[in-house]
Amino acid sequence: MSDAPAPSPISDAERDELRRHGILLTSVQEIYNWGRSHSVWPLQFGLACCAIEMIAASMARFDLARFGSEVFRPSPRQADLLIVSGTVTKKMAPQVVRLWNQMPEPKYCIAMGACAISGGPFKQGYNVLKGIDRFIPVDVYIPGCPPRPEALLHGLMQLQEKIRGQAIAGPDAPPHLRDDVRGDCTVPAFGPHDLIPPKDPSLWHPPVIVRPD
């Protein structure tokens, strides 16, 4: 065997410099993630007023098609992205989780608006879910009441950046490339006073508040 030292990996700055000179270096992982990040098809699904802004983002003025997400699919079985746009009532929460479970991997979720993130102005209501992340893994949170279409475009760009940074092998690979991670989420049932369970403990834990002595 040769005792020659292994070549050091090329840095991002060196790669960008080579690209400026017309030399393109890439990898299977980079091409794979580039293709996934530019073909995220949202589910045609809205819950409340945030859905109006989501629809506006797909129109000509904001042109969501620039990011490869112009195809809103009518079926969850053909969609990659669930945009939870609006208030999630406890009566609607099991149906939202069922839609998520019907989507094939790889799939992503954007919580759009204060209601989808935390219940928003209806947080104290007995019938409002205090965040869809209690039952579904959320990739990007978009605050606002409601967020403007530009905010949704920025959230989609954040999701694309997250996809491009994912590994395609090893412990950091996304769920659809791993056998030890389940893709479906627990569908809550209607109990006498609340949803059962009220949250998925594998997805959501209450924040720990550290008070000064």
Residue frames as a rotation matrix with the C-alpha (Angstrom) as fourth column:
MET 1
0.571 0.821 0.000 0.00
0.821 -0.571 0.000 0.00
0.000 0.000 -1.000 0.00
SER 2
-0.123 -0.592 0.797 1.13
0.508 -0.727 -0.462 3.54
0.852 0.348 0.390 -0.67
ASP 3
-0.215 -0.040 -0.976 1.94
0.956 -0.211 -0.202 5.79
-0.197 -0.977 0.084 2.27
ALA 4
-0.809 -0.077 0.583 0.93
0.320 -0.890 0.326 8.92
0.493 0.450 0.745 0.37
PRO 5
-0.789 0.545 -0.283 -1.47
0.119 -0.317 -0.941 11.11
-0.603 -0.776 0.185 2.39
ALA 6
-0.130 0.852 0.507 -5.09
0.963 0.231 -0.142 11.26
-0.238 0.470 -0.850 1.30
PRO 7
-0.705 -0.116 0.700 -5.99
0.422 -0.862 0.282 14.40
0.570 0.494 0.656 -0.65
SER 8
-0.805 0.420 -0.419 -7.83
0.230 -0.430 -0.873 17.01
-0.547 -0.799 0.250 1.39
PRO 9
0.013 0.887 0.462 -11.44
0.960 0.118 -0.254 17.66
-0.280 0.447 -0.849 0.40
ILE 10
-0.674 -0.209 0.709 -12.06
0.540 -0.794 0.279 20.70
0.505 0.571 0.648 -1.73
SER 11
-0.683 0.403 -0.609 -13.64
0.412 -0.475 -0.777 23.63
-0.602 -0.782 0.159 0.08
ASP 12
0.358 0.904 0.233 -16.78
0.800 -0.169 -0.575 25.47
-0.480 0.392 -0.784 -1.03
ALA 13
0.529 -0.219 -0.820 -14.74
-0.263 -0.961 0.087 28.59
-0.807 0.169 -0.566 -1.76
GLU 14
-0.607 -0.795 -0.017 -12.40
-0.318 0.223 0.921 26.62
-0.728 0.565 -0.388 -4.02
ARG 15
-0.428 0.529 0.733 -15.36
0.769 0.639 -0.013 25.01
-0.475 0.558 -0.680 -5.76
ASP 16
0.651 0.693 -0.311 -16.98
0.454 -0.683 -0.572 28.40
-0.609 0.231 -0.759 -6.38
GLU 17
0.106 -0.704 -0.702 -13.72
-0.502 -0.647 0.573 29.73
-0.858 0.292 -0.423 -7.74
LEU 18
-0.795 -0.378 0.474 -13.51
0.141 0.645 0.751 26.83
-0.590 0.664 -0.459 -10.19
ARG 19
0.055 0.906 0.420 -17.10
0.863 0.168 -0.476 27.43
-0.502 0.388 -0.773 -11.28
ARG 20
0.592 0.135 -0.794 -16.27
-0.077 -0.972 -0.223 31.03
-0.802 0.193 -0.565 -12.12
HIS 21
-0.366 -0.786 -0.498 -13.67
-0.701 -0.119 0.703 29.65
-0.612 0.606 -0.508 -14.51
GLY 22
0.158 0.557 -0.815 -16.10
-0.966 0.258 -0.011 27.28
0.204 0.790 0.579 -16.18
ILE 23
-0.688 -0.399 -0.606 -15.08
-0.257 0.915 -0.311 24.12
0.679 -0.058 -0.732 -14.31
LEU 24
0.238 0.884 0.402 -18.05
-0.849 -0.012 0.529 22.36
0.472 -0.467 0.748 -12.72
LEU 25
-0.839 -0.426 -0.338 -17.46
-0.170 0.797 -0.580 19.93
0.517 -0.429 -0.741 -9.86
THR 26
0.057 0.907 0.418 -20.38
-0.937 -0.096 0.335 18.13
0.344 -0.411 0.844 -8.32
SER 27
-0.925 -0.261 0.276 -21.42
-0.355 0.854 -0.380 14.91
-0.137 -0.449 -0.883 -6.57
VAL 28
-0.626 0.735 -0.259 -24.31
0.402 0.590 0.700 12.47
0.668 0.335 -0.665 -6.69
GLN 29
-0.311 0.504 -0.806 -25.60
0.915 -0.070 -0.397 13.91
-0.256 -0.861 -0.439 -3.43
GLU 30
-0.682 0.010 -0.731 -25.57
-0.008 -1.000 -0.007 17.46
-0.731 0.001 0.682 -4.79
ILE 31
-0.877 0.379 -0.293 -27.41
-0.344 -0.071 0.936 16.50
0.334 0.923 0.193 -7.99
TYR 32
-0.516 0.698 -0.497 -29.92
0.684 0.685 0.252 14.39
0.516 -0.210 -0.831 -6.07
ASN 33
-0.288 0.394 -0.873 -30.73
0.787 -0.422 -0.450 17.16
-0.546 -0.816 -0.189 -3.61
TRP 34
-0.863 -0.019 -0.506 -30.82
-0.227 -0.878 0.421 19.80
-0.452 0.478 0.753 -6.35
GLY 35
-0.776 0.601 -0.192 -33.48
-0.006 0.298 0.955 17.83
0.631 0.742 -0.228 -8.19
ARG 36
-0.278 0.696 -0.662 -35.53
0.922 0.387 0.019 17.29
0.270 -0.605 -0.749 -5.03
SER 37
-0.495 0.043 -0.868 -35.33
0.550 -0.758 -0.351 20.93
-0.673 -0.651 0.352 -3.95
HIS 38
-0.800 0.158 -0.578 -36.66
-0.465 -0.772 0.433 22.18
-0.378 0.616 0.691 -7.29
SER 39
-0.584 0.671 -0.457 -39.60
-0.205 0.423 0.883 19.79
0.785 0.610 -0.109 -7.62
VAL 40
-0.932 0.302 -0.199 -41.51
0.271 0.215 -0.938 20.28
-0.241 -0.929 -0.282 -4.37
TRP 41
-0.599 0.782 0.174 -45.18
0.050 -0.181 0.982 20.00
0.799 0.597 0.069 -5.27
PRO 42
-0.888 0.276 0.368 -47.58
-0.440 -0.275 -0.855 21.36
-0.135 -0.921 0.365 -2.62
LEU 43
-0.639 0.769 0.017 -50.90
0.769 0.639 -0.024 19.81
-0.029 -0.002 -1.000 -1.72
GLN 44
-0.624 0.519 0.585 -53.89
-0.075 -0.785 0.615 21.92
0.778 0.340 0.528 -2.72
PHE 45
0.089 0.540 -0.837 -55.17
0.832 0.422 0.360 22.32
0.548 -0.728 -0.412 0.79
GLY 46
-0.676 -0.272 0.685 -56.12
-0.074 -0.900 -0.430 25.31
0.734 -0.341 0.588 2.92
LEU 47
-0.476 0.455 -0.753 -57.75
0.856 0.435 -0.279 25.79
0.200 -0.777 -0.596 6.29
ALA 48
0.405 0.587 -0.701 -58.43
0.740 -0.661 -0.127 29.50
-0.538 -0.467 -0.702 6.83
CYS 49
0.932 0.112 -0.346 -57.36
-0.047 -0.906 -0.421 33.02
-0.360 0.409 -0.838 5.84
CYS 50
-0.005 -0.996 -0.094 -53.67
-0.443 -0.082 0.893 32.09
-0.896 0.046 -0.441 5.40
ALA 51
-0.115 0.009 0.993 -54.77
0.658 0.750 0.070 29.92
-0.744 0.661 -0.092 2.47
ILE 52
0.898 0.435 0.061 -55.74
0.347 -0.617 -0.706 33.09
-0.270 0.655 -0.706 0.58
GLU 53
0.515 -0.793 -0.326 -52.14
-0.712 -0.607 0.352 34.30
-0.477 0.051 -0.877 0.84
MET 54
-0.281 -0.591 0.756 -50.90
-0.030 0.793 0.609 30.85
-0.959 0.148 -0.241 -0.20
ILE 55
0.388 0.503 0.772 -53.11
0.770 0.284 -0.572 30.98
-0.507 0.817 -0.277 -3.29
ALA 56
0.952 -0.057 -0.302 -51.86
-0.166 -0.922 -0.349 34.50
-0.258 0.383 -0.887 -4.06
ALA 57
0.097 -0.994 0.048 -48.28
-0.536 -0.012 0.844 33.20
-0.839 -0.108 -0.534 -3.95
SER 58
-0.292 -0.178 0.940 -49.10
0.497 0.811 0.308 30.83
-0.817 0.557 -0.148 -6.80
MET 59
0.764 0.631 0.137 -50.50
0.463 -0.388 -0.797 33.59
-0.450 0.672 -0.588 -9.03
ALA 60
0.562 -0.543 0.624 -48.59
0.687 -0.114 -0.718 35.56
0.461 0.832 0.309 -11.67
ARG 61
0.767 -0.252 0.590 -47.55
-0.334 -0.942 0.032 38.47
0.548 -0.221 -0.807 -9.43
PHE 62
0.443 -0.609 0.658 -45.52
-0.798 0.068 0.599 36.36
-0.410 -0.790 -0.455 -6.99
ASP 63
0.512 -0.226 -0.829 -44.97
-0.700 0.450 -0.555 33.40
0.498 0.864 0.072 -9.33
LEU 64
0.429 -0.281 0.858 -44.29
-0.651 0.563 0.510 30.40
-0.626 -0.777 0.059 -7.11
ALA 65
0.986 0.001 0.169 -43.49
0.114 0.735 -0.669 28.53
-0.125 0.678 0.724 -10.33
ARG 66
0.530 -0.848 0.017 -40.02
-0.652 -0.420 -0.632 30.09
0.543 0.324 -0.775 -10.32
PHE 67
-0.228 -0.622 0.749 -39.09
-0.960 0.271 -0.068 27.66
-0.161 -0.735 -0.659 -7.53
GLY 68
-0.771 -0.092 -0.630 -40.47
-0.360 0.879 0.312 24.52
0.525 0.468 -0.711 -9.19
SER 69
-0.882 0.465 -0.079 -43.54
0.314 0.455 -0.833 24.39
-0.352 -0.759 -0.547 -6.93
GLU 70
-0.732 0.616 -0.292 -46.21
-0.680 -0.689 0.249 25.56
-0.048 0.381 0.923 -9.34
VAL 71
-0.424 0.576 -0.699 -47.98
-0.224 0.681 0.697 22.22
0.878 0.452 -0.160 -9.49
PHE 72
-0.527 0.375 0.763 -50.51
-0.826 -0.013 -0.564 22.16
-0.201 -0.927 0.317 -6.64
ARG 73
-0.862 0.128 -0.491 -51.69
-0.098 0.907 0.410 18.58
0.498 0.401 -0.769 -6.49
PRO 74
-0.018 0.944 0.330 -55.32
-0.807 -0.209 0.553 17.70
0.590 -0.256 0.765 -5.68
SER 75
0.825 0.282 -0.490 -54.33
-0.019 0.880 0.474 14.37
0.565 -0.382 0.732 -4.11
PRO 76
0.635 -0.629 0.449 -51.97
-0.700 -0.223 0.679 13.86
-0.327 -0.745 -0.582 -1.15
ARG 77
0.607 -0.403 0.685 -50.61
0.323 0.912 0.251 10.77
-0.726 0.069 0.684 -2.90
GLN 78
0.483 -0.437 0.759 -49.07
0.817 -0.088 -0.570 13.03
0.316 0.895 0.315 -5.56
ALA 79
0.814 -0.110 0.570 -47.83
-0.189 -0.978 0.082 15.83
0.549 -0.175 -0.817 -3.27
ASP 80
-0.036 -0.910 -0.413 -44.47
0.609 0.308 -0.731 16.46
0.792 -0.278 0.543 -1.58
LEU 81
-0.921 -0.363 0.138 -45.33
0.175 -0.704 -0.688 19.47
0.347 -0.610 0.712 0.57
LEU 82
0.118 0.941 -0.317 -48.12
0.900 0.033 0.434 20.06
0.419 -0.337 -0.843 3.07
ILE 83
-0.804 -0.267 0.532 -48.63
0.083 -0.935 -0.344 23.77
0.589 -0.232 0.774 3.77
VAL 84
-0.171 0.734 -0.657 -50.74
0.980 0.196 -0.036 24.01
0.103 -0.650 -0.753 6.92
SER 85
-0.877 -0.135 0.462 -52.23
0.219 -0.966 0.134 27.42
0.428 0.219 0.877 6.27
GLY 86
-0.137 0.848 0.513 -54.70
-0.468 -0.511 0.721 28.53
0.873 -0.141 0.466 8.88
THR 87
-0.204 0.162 0.966 -56.35
-0.977 0.036 -0.212 27.58
-0.069 -0.986 0.151 12.13
VAL 88
-0.578 0.011 -0.816 -56.30
-0.171 0.976 0.134 23.87
0.798 0.217 -0.562 12.94
THR 89
0.173 0.692 0.700 -59.31
-0.948 -0.075 0.308 22.96
0.266 -0.718 0.644 15.04
LYS 90
-0.577 -0.372 0.727 -59.24
-0.639 0.760 -0.119 19.81
-0.508 -0.533 -0.676 17.11
LYS 91
0.451 0.783 0.429 -62.05
-0.194 0.555 -0.809 18.48
-0.871 0.282 0.402 14.96
MET 92
0.890 -0.126 -0.439 -59.88
-0.449 -0.066 -0.891 18.95
0.083 0.990 -0.115 11.86
ALA 93
0.110 -0.967 0.229 -56.55
-0.945 -0.031 0.326 17.77
-0.308 -0.252 -0.917 13.34
PRO 94
0.002 -0.153 0.988 -57.07
-0.052 0.987 0.153 14.00
-0.999 -0.052 -0.006 12.71
GLN 95
0.856 0.349 0.380 -57.91
0.345 0.161 -0.925 14.72
-0.384 0.923 0.017 9.06
VAL 96
0.711 -0.671 -0.210 -54.74
-0.698 -0.636 -0.328 16.80
0.086 0.380 -0.921 8.63
VAL 97
-0.142 -0.781 0.608 -52.64
-0.739 0.492 0.461 13.95
-0.659 -0.383 -0.647 10.06
ARG 98
0.335 0.322 0.886 -54.37
0.280 0.863 -0.420 11.47
-0.900 0.388 0.199 7.76
LEU 99
0.995 -0.016 -0.098 -53.52
-0.096 -0.393 -0.914 13.66
-0.024 0.919 -0.393 4.76
TRP 100
0.282 -0.957 0.069 -49.90
-0.952 -0.270 0.141 13.73
-0.116 -0.105 -0.988 5.93
ASN 101
-0.143 -0.331 0.933 -49.80
-0.355 0.897 0.264 9.95
-0.924 -0.293 -0.245 6.29
GLN 102
0.674 0.461 0.578 -51.18
0.348 0.491 -0.798 9.54
-0.652 0.739 0.171 2.76
MET 103
0.788 -0.460 -0.409 -48.34
-0.615 -0.607 -0.503 11.58
-0.017 0.648 -0.761 1.26
PRO 104
0.834 -0.533 -0.144 -45.42
0.484 0.831 -0.274 9.49
0.266 0.159 0.951 -0.02
GLU 105
0.503 -0.775 -0.383 -41.84
0.167 -0.347 0.923 10.05
-0.848 -0.529 -0.045 1.09
PRO 106
-0.715 -0.463 -0.524 -39.95
0.699 -0.462 -0.546 12.31
0.011 -0.757 0.654 0.79
LYS 107
0.277 0.861 0.427 -42.42
0.667 -0.492 0.559 14.83
0.692 0.130 -0.710 2.16
TYR 108
-0.818 -0.572 -0.061 -42.19
0.491 -0.639 -0.592 18.15
0.299 -0.514 0.804 3.95
CYS 109
0.293 0.919 -0.263 -44.40
0.932 -0.214 0.292 20.39
0.212 -0.331 -0.920 6.05
ILE 110
-0.786 -0.392 0.478 -44.59
0.287 -0.916 -0.280 24.17
0.548 -0.082 0.833 6.32
ALA 111
-0.048 0.737 -0.674 -46.58
0.976 -0.108 -0.188 25.69
-0.211 -0.667 -0.714 9.20
MET 112
-0.634 -0.136 0.762 -47.86
0.510 -0.814 0.279 28.96
0.582 0.565 0.585 7.71
GLY 113
0.005 0.638 0.770 -49.15
-0.233 -0.748 0.621 31.59
0.972 -0.182 0.145 10.11
ALA 114
-0.610 -0.267 0.746 -49.51
-0.733 -0.168 -0.659 32.05
0.301 -0.949 -0.093 13.83
CYS 115
0.388 0.840 0.379 -52.51
-0.913 0.406 0.035 29.72
-0.125 -0.360 0.925 14.05
ALA 116
0.782 -0.122 -0.611 -50.70
-0.171 0.901 -0.398 26.76
0.599 0.416 0.684 12.47
ILE 117
-0.256 -0.966 -0.031 -47.66
-0.134 0.067 -0.989 27.40
0.957 -0.249 -0.147 14.66
SER 118
-0.967 -0.222 -0.129 -49.28
0.114 0.080 -0.990 27.98
0.230 -0.972 -0.052 18.06
GLY 119
-0.217 0.948 -0.231 -53.04
0.966 0.174 -0.194 28.54
-0.144 -0.265 -0.953 17.73
GLY 120
-0.624 -0.120 0.772 -52.53
0.452 -0.862 0.231 32.28
0.638 0.493 0.592 17.17
PRO 121
-0.701 0.382 0.601 -55.25
-0.590 -0.785 -0.189 34.55
0.400 -0.487 0.776 18.52
PHE 122
0.413 0.896 -0.162 -57.43
-0.672 0.420 0.609 31.48
0.614 -0.143 0.776 19.17
LYS 123
-0.491 -0.760 -0.426 -54.83
-0.291 0.604 -0.742 29.76
0.821 -0.240 -0.517 21.34
GLN 124
-0.881 0.151 0.448 -56.99
-0.442 0.076 -0.894 29.88
-0.169 -0.986 0.000 24.46
GLY 125
0.036 0.948 -0.316 -59.97
-0.978 0.098 0.182 28.39
0.203 0.303 0.931 22.64
TYR 126
0.044 0.036 0.998 -61.01
-0.603 0.797 -0.002 24.95
-0.796 -0.602 0.057 23.85
ASN 127
0.735 0.400 0.547 -61.41
0.142 0.698 -0.702 23.71
-0.663 0.594 0.457 20.27
VAL 128
0.841 -0.476 -0.255 -58.16
-0.467 -0.404 -0.787 24.97
0.272 0.781 -0.562 18.67
LEU 129
0.718 -0.678 -0.158 -54.97
0.692 0.719 0.056 22.95
0.076 -0.150 0.986 18.35
LYS 130
0.845 -0.435 -0.310 -52.00
-0.224 -0.815 0.535 24.85
-0.485 -0.383 -0.786 19.74
GLY 131
-0.065 -0.888 -0.454 -49.66
-0.899 -0.145 0.413 24.03
-0.433 0.435 -0.789 16.89
ILE 132
0.810 0.373 -0.453 -49.70
-0.560 0.720 -0.410 21.36
0.173 0.585 0.792 14.19
ASP 133
-0.119 -0.940 -0.321 -46.18
-0.627 0.322 -0.709 20.35
0.770 0.117 -0.628 15.24
ARG 134
-0.193 0.125 0.973 -47.78
-0.897 0.379 -0.227 18.41
-0.397 -0.917 0.039 18.09
PHE 135
0.495 0.463 0.735 -48.71
-0.166 0.881 -0.443 15.72
-0.853 0.097 0.513 15.55
ILE 136
0.894 -0.206 0.398 -46.69
0.441 0.244 -0.864 16.38
0.081 0.948 0.309 12.38
PRO 137
-0.001 -0.946 -0.325 -42.95
0.773 -0.207 0.600 17.13
-0.635 -0.251 0.731 11.99
VAL 138
0.937 0.335 -0.096 -42.67
0.231 -0.804 -0.548 20.70
-0.260 0.492 -0.831 10.72
ASP 139
0.169 -0.912 0.374 -39.70
0.985 0.141 -0.101 21.67
0.039 0.385 0.922 8.54
VAL 140
-0.794 -0.399 0.458 -40.27
0.431 -0.901 -0.037 25.44
0.428 0.168 0.888 8.26
TYR 141
-0.003 0.756 -0.654 -42.27
0.907 -0.273 -0.320 27.85
-0.421 -0.594 -0.685 10.42
ILE 142
-0.606 -0.105 0.788 -43.59
0.531 -0.791 0.303 31.06
0.592 0.602 0.535 8.82
PRO 143
-0.508 0.426 -0.749 -44.82
0.697 -0.307 -0.648 33.56
-0.506 -0.851 -0.141 11.45
GLY 144
-0.975 0.224 -0.016 -47.45
-0.202 -0.844 0.497 36.20
0.097 0.487 0.868 10.71
CYS 145
-0.509 0.861 0.012 -51.17
0.590 0.359 -0.723 36.74
-0.626 -0.361 -0.691 10.85
PRO 146
0.866 -0.171 0.469 -51.44
0.299 0.930 -0.213 36.11
-0.400 0.325 0.857 7.99
PRO 147
-0.204 -0.970 -0.128 -47.97
0.245 -0.177 0.953 36.01
-0.948 0.163 0.274 6.42
ARG 148
0.385 0.293 -0.875 -47.74
-0.690 -0.538 -0.484 37.71
-0.613 0.790 -0.005 3.06
PRO 149
0.999 0.017 0.034 -46.97
0.011 0.724 -0.690 35.72
-0.036 0.689 0.723 -0.11
GLU 150
0.381 -0.924 0.023 -43.37
-0.560 -0.250 -0.790 36.99
0.736 0.288 -0.613 0.02
ALA 151
-0.046 -0.369 0.928 -43.01
-0.972 0.232 0.044 35.27
-0.232 -0.900 -0.369 3.40
LEU 152
0.727 0.336 0.598 -44.22
-0.218 0.940 -0.262 31.98
-0.651 0.060 0.757 1.93
LEU 153
0.860 -0.487 -0.155 -41.70
-0.107 0.125 -0.986 32.35
0.500 0.864 0.055 -0.92
HIS 154
0.014 -0.886 0.464 -38.96
-0.869 -0.240 -0.432 32.91
0.495 -0.397 -0.773 1.66
GLY 155
0.206 0.125 0.970 -40.15
-0.757 0.649 0.077 29.87
-0.620 -0.751 0.229 3.62
LEU 156
0.976 0.148 0.157 -40.01
-0.011 0.762 -0.648 27.76
-0.215 0.631 0.745 0.46
MET 157
0.507 -0.861 -0.043 -36.48
-0.396 -0.188 -0.899 28.99
0.766 0.472 -0.436 -0.20
GLN 158
-0.075 -0.496 0.865 -35.54
-0.996 0.070 -0.046 27.98
-0.038 -0.865 -0.500 3.36
LEU 159
0.612 0.362 0.703 -37.00
-0.368 0.917 -0.152 24.53
-0.700 -0.165 0.695 2.72
GLN 160
0.939 -0.311 -0.145 -35.01
-0.042 0.317 -0.948 24.24
0.341 0.896 0.285 -0.51
GLU 161
0.121 -0.942 0.314 -31.84
-0.768 -0.289 -0.571 25.16
0.628 -0.173 -0.758 1.36
LYS 162
0.097 -0.020 0.995 -32.61
-0.857 0.507 0.093 22.54
-0.506 -0.862 0.032 4.00
ILE 163
0.909 0.281 0.307 -33.14
-0.093 0.856 -0.509 19.87
-0.405 0.434 0.805 1.32
ARG 164
0.724 -0.675 -0.141 -29.89
-0.234 -0.048 -0.971 20.77
0.649 0.736 -0.193 -0.44
GLY 165
-0.078 -0.797 0.599 -28.00
-0.911 -0.187 -0.368 20.38
0.405 -0.574 -0.711 2.82
GLN 166
0.643 0.389 0.660 -29.27
-0.665 0.711 0.229 16.88
-0.380 -0.586 0.716 3.60
ALA 167
-0.594 -0.802 0.063 -27.02
-0.715 0.563 0.415 13.85
-0.368 0.201 -0.908 3.43
ILE 168
0.255 0.696 -0.672 -28.21
-0.891 0.438 0.116 10.87
0.375 0.569 0.732 1.39
ALA 169
0.300 -0.183 -0.936 -26.56
0.214 0.969 -0.121 8.27
0.930 -0.164 0.330 3.60
GLY 170
-0.721 -0.660 -0.209 -25.66
0.285 -0.008 -0.958 7.74
0.631 -0.751 0.194 7.22
PRO 171
-0.456 0.545 -0.704 -27.38
0.878 0.144 -0.458 8.78
-0.148 -0.826 -0.543 10.46
ASP 172
-0.567 0.217 -0.795 -28.11
0.002 -0.964 -0.265 12.30
-0.824 -0.152 0.546 9.15
ALA 173
-0.958 0.246 0.149 -30.00
0.185 0.127 0.975 11.06
0.221 0.961 -0.168 6.10
PRO 174
-0.506 0.839 0.197 -33.66
-0.848 -0.526 0.059 12.13
0.154 -0.137 0.979 5.75
PRO 175
-0.166 0.479 0.862 -36.39
-0.641 0.612 -0.464 9.72
-0.750 -0.629 0.206 6.95
HIS 176
0.777 0.582 -0.240 -37.21
-0.557 0.457 -0.693 8.32
-0.294 0.673 0.679 3.51
LEU 177
0.315 -0.743 -0.591 -33.64
-0.545 0.368 -0.753 6.99
0.777 0.559 -0.289 3.18
ARG 178
-0.710 -0.537 0.455 -33.55
-0.667 0.306 -0.679 5.34
0.226 -0.786 -0.576 6.62
ASP 179
-0.281 0.584 -0.762 -35.14
0.067 0.804 0.591 2.12
0.957 0.115 -0.265 7.83
ASP 180
-0.600 -0.027 -0.799 -35.13
0.764 0.275 -0.583 3.04
0.235 -0.961 -0.144 11.52
VAL 181
-0.888 0.333 -0.317 -37.45
-0.172 -0.880 -0.444 6.05
-0.427 -0.340 0.838 11.17
ARG 182
-0.320 0.855 0.408 -41.18
0.832 0.459 -0.310 5.66
-0.453 0.240 -0.859 10.75
GLY 183
-0.909 -0.045 0.414 -42.90
0.314 -0.727 0.611 7.90
0.273 0.685 0.675 8.23
ASP 184
-0.026 0.987 0.157 -46.46
0.378 -0.136 0.916 7.83
0.925 0.083 -0.370 9.49
CYS 185
-0.831 -0.161 0.533 -47.67
-0.361 -0.573 -0.736 9.88
0.424 -0.804 0.418 12.43
THR 186
-0.798 0.547 -0.255 -50.15
0.577 0.570 -0.585 8.98
-0.174 -0.613 -0.770 15.14
VAL 187
-0.500 0.728 0.469 -53.70
0.062 -0.511 0.858 9.96
0.864 0.458 0.210 14.24
PRO 188
-0.968 0.149 0.204 -55.41
-0.229 -0.175 -0.958 11.38
-0.107 -0.973 0.203 17.35
ALA 189
-0.494 0.857 -0.148 -58.88
0.667 0.482 0.568 10.24
0.558 0.182 -0.810 18.31
PHE 190
-0.207 0.529 0.823 -61.77
-0.414 -0.810 0.416 12.22
0.886 -0.254 0.387 19.77
GLY 191
-0.772 -0.070 -0.632 -61.93
0.506 0.534 -0.677 11.75
0.385 -0.843 -0.377 23.54
PRO 192
0.167 0.914 -0.370 -64.61
0.976 -0.100 0.194 12.94
0.140 -0.393 -0.909 25.97
HIS 193
0.694 0.072 -0.716 -62.77
0.383 -0.880 0.282 16.22
-0.609 -0.470 -0.638 26.65
ASP 194
0.273 -0.710 -0.650 -59.79
-0.720 -0.598 0.351 16.43
-0.638 0.372 -0.674 24.28
LEU 195
0.533 -0.219 -0.817 -57.85
-0.655 0.504 -0.562 14.68
0.535 0.835 0.126 21.58
ILE 196
0.588 -0.351 0.728 -56.30
-0.437 0.620 0.652 11.37
-0.680 -0.702 0.211 22.61
PRO 197
-0.025 -0.546 -0.837 -53.35
0.973 -0.207 0.106 11.61
-0.231 -0.812 0.536 22.73
PRO 198
0.794 0.343 -0.502 -53.17
0.292 -0.939 -0.180 15.43
-0.533 -0.004 -0.846 23.04
LYS 199
0.488 -0.706 -0.514 -49.72
-0.859 -0.492 -0.140 15.34
-0.154 0.510 -0.846 21.38
ASP 200
0.850 -0.366 -0.378 -47.23
0.164 0.867 -0.470 12.92
0.500 0.337 0.798 19.89
PRO 201
0.859 -0.512 -0.032 -44.46
-0.132 -0.281 0.951 12.71
-0.495 -0.812 -0.309 22.51
SER 202
0.189 -0.831 0.523 -41.96
0.799 0.440 0.410 11.62
-0.571 0.340 0.747 19.88
LEU 203
0.039 -0.118 0.992 -42.48
0.855 -0.510 -0.094 14.92
0.517 0.852 0.081 18.03
TRP 204
0.083 0.134 0.987 -43.31
-0.103 -0.984 0.142 17.61
0.991 -0.114 -0.068 20.55
HIS 205
-0.138 -0.135 -0.981 -42.30
0.955 0.246 -0.168 18.43
0.264 -0.960 0.095 24.10
PRO 206
0.890 0.453 0.044 -43.29
0.420 -0.854 0.307 21.51
0.176 -0.255 -0.951 26.08
PRO 207
0.200 -0.864 0.462 -40.50
0.043 -0.464 -0.885 24.07
0.979 0.197 -0.055 26.30
VAL 208
0.219 -0.250 -0.943 -38.47
0.952 0.267 0.151 24.07
0.214 -0.931 0.297 29.47
ILE 209
0.637 0.049 0.770 -38.57
0.002 -0.998 0.062 27.44
0.771 -0.038 -0.636 31.21
VAL 210
-0.094 -0.753 -0.651 -35.47
0.904 0.209 -0.372 28.19
0.416 -0.624 0.662 33.25
ARG 211
0.808 0.447 0.384 -36.25
0.234 -0.842 0.487 30.87
0.541 -0.303 -0.785 35.80
PRO 212
-0.214 -0.919 0.332 -33.50
-0.085 -0.321 -0.943 32.89
0.973 -0.230 -0.009 37.48
ASP 213
-0.136 0.076 -0.988 -33.00
0.889 0.449 -0.088 32.24
0.437 -0.890 -0.129 41.16
